[in-house]
Amino acid sequence: MILSELTASIARKQTDLKAQDTTLAVKTLITLMRETLASGERIEVRGFGSFELRQYEARVARNPRTGEVVDLPERHRVYFKPGKELRQRVNAGMQ
């Protein structure tokens, strides 16, 4: 599902809101999440999951195609851990 499909789906379910309002709400939520993670804070949504930053040390790697040695700098990545309720719903839906 892409952003436009998500906002359209919300607008269909929330008939009292305009499509523009749902688009603005979703974009605002994503912006807030981006800013929170960029400042190094953790986001936890009960029943859904949590987002946090994980730090990866600098290391030496190899390009698998050429075998060339590549220096990878220290970096941060966003890590998502699904909540118990989300895991259960996904597993139940996949069977």
Secondary structure, DSSP 8 states (H G I E B T S, - for coil): --HHHHHHHHHHH-TTS-HHHHHHHHHHHHHHHHHHHHTT--EEETTTEEEEEEEE--EEEE-TTT--EEEE--EEEEEEEE-HHHHHHHHHHT-
